[in-house]
Amino acid sequence: MKFPEWTKPALLGAAAGAIALAIVGFSWGGWKTGGAAEQMASNMARNEVIAALAPICVEQSKEDPQVTQTMMLIKEANSYKRREMVMEAGWATMPGASEADRFVATACLERLQENF
């Protein structure tokens, strides 16, 4: 079987164009692989859950009779210990959970620092 002379350059041009399109699409075009899209969706879901649970943490802190003392200790503590103090106070432990969530504690701490 004999192909016309223009077939080889046309196929090479199409292959080069496809490669260039893929490079441009993934670099600047905003295309995502399945794994990257899944990771983005997972991060967005986690952030939404944290945003929904942070107000519960704030409310639990308001019910604590030692909230003023604890907040004073938190303000005096180093920044890396503050989240742990919120967790130890039990404010970041959601109803039905056995352990505090560190991401919820971080979001809760941000909200608490705004109010105190």
FENGIGI-V964885 format. One line per field, one symbol per residue. psi: psi as a letter, one per 30 degrees, with the letter a starting at -180 (. if undefined). burial: I if it has 16 or more other ideal C-beta (glycine too) atoms within 10 Angstrom, else O. Layout:
BEGIN
psi=???
burial=???
END
This chain:
BEGIN
psi=kkllefeeeeeeeeeeeeeeeeeeefeffgkkleeeeeeeeeeeeeeeeeeefeeeeeeeeffkfgeeeeeeeeeflleffeeeeeeefgegjlkflfllkeeeeeeeeeeefef.
burial=OOOOOOOOOOOOOOOOOOOOOOOOOOOOOOOOOOOOOOOOOOOOOOOOOIOOIIOIIIOIIOOOOOIOOIIOOIOOOOOOOIIOIIIOIOIIIOOOOOOIIOOIIIIIIOOIOOOO
END
